[in-house]
Amino acid sequence: MQLTVLGCSGSAPGPDLPTSGYLVEAGGVRIVLELGSGVFGALMRHCDPFDLDAVLLSHLHLDHCADFSSLTVYRREHPEPPYDVTERRLPVFAPSHAPSRLAAAHAADRASLARTDLSETFDFVPLAPGKYAVGPVEVEVAAMRHICEAYGFRISYGGVSLVFSGDTVPCPDLVRLARGADLLLADSAWRTQAGRANYLHMSGREAGEVAASAGVRRLVLTHVLPWSDREGVLADAKETFSGPVSLATPGATYTLPA
């Protein structure tokens, strides 16, 4: 299994730093995990978008799904697609309101929204806790604790597992989902902040605590806000997790098992 970081900035992009997006390759399939701002261009450096086998969207905040509109235009408007995209629809595993939420980016007004149907080219699969399959790859889904409907994913193939927290605060379902994983890609937006709102994001320290409780082999910190202290977030995580820990950076690849 290989993980490629396409973007990792939290909430808003930074210079040369797209928001959330990751390419997972295993068992002959390619899955793009999140499509935040700037991610589609980065994806094209690593993979023909027509070669994707599935899209996973943990939730529908724009820093995780804004570039789904770019993928939509590419599939719908490309003059020479390699196959009929209406016959070979791309599976999109996302919260239940994804079809209308994502269609809104392609409608100029309420009347045109009623006529915009992305299901012509995408096969939307509403997420719920449980297990799904993308070819030979298993995707286990668990509900996370965020300010909207949000999920974490455990992607497994050949005895190897990658867990992505999505956006969440620490919760028992995340620890359960990540138990014994080879790599935990964890929301680590900031250093510990007094008075911060609940149900937004983890700090580096909290991500380390989750990784330690779950017994993961490796921790990669992502979704650090562009105004946060990246090195401070990393230092905080190292205080609570004794295993290998690093900051996600665009273009970085991780081969599992290491």
Stockholm file with secondary structure:
# STOCKHOLM 1.0

chainA/1-258         MQLTVLGCSGSAPGPDLPTSGYLVEAGGVRIVLELGSGVFGALMRHCDPFDLDAVLLSHLHLDHCADFSSLTVYRREHPEPPYDVTERRLPVFAPSHAPSRLAAAHAADRASLARTDLSETFDFVPLAPGKYAVGPVEVEVAAMRHICEAYGFRISYGGVSLVFSGDTVPCPDLVRLARGADLLLADSAWRTQAGRANYLHMSGREAGEVAASAGVRRLVLTHVLPWSDREGVLADAKETFSGPVSLATPGATYTLPA
#=GR chainA/1-258 SS CEEEEEECBSSSCBTTBCBSEEEEEETTEEEEEEECTTHHHHHHTTCCGGGCCEEECSCCCHHHHTTHHHHHHHHHHCSSCSSCTTTSCEEEEECTTHHHHHHGGGCSSHHHHHHCCGGGTEEEEECCSEEEEETTEEEEEEECCSSSSCEEEEEEETTEEEEECCSCCCCHHHHHHHTTCSEEEEECCBSCCTTCCSSSCCBHHHHHHHHHHHTCSCEEEECBCTTSCHHHHHHHHHHHCCSCEEECCTTCEEESCC
#=GC SS_cons         CEEEEEECBSSSCBTTBCBSEEEEEETTEEEEEEECTTHHHHHHTTCCGGGCCEEECSCCCHHHHTTHHHHHHHHHHCSSCSSCTTTSCEEEEECTTHHHHHHGGGCSSHHHHHHCCGGGTEEEEECCSEEEEETTEEEEEEECCSSSSCEEEEEEETTEEEEECCSCCCCHHHHHHHTTCSEEEEECCBSCCTTCCSSSCCBHHHHHHHHHHHTCSCEEEECBCTTSCHHHHHHHHHHHCCSCEEECCTTCEEESCC
//
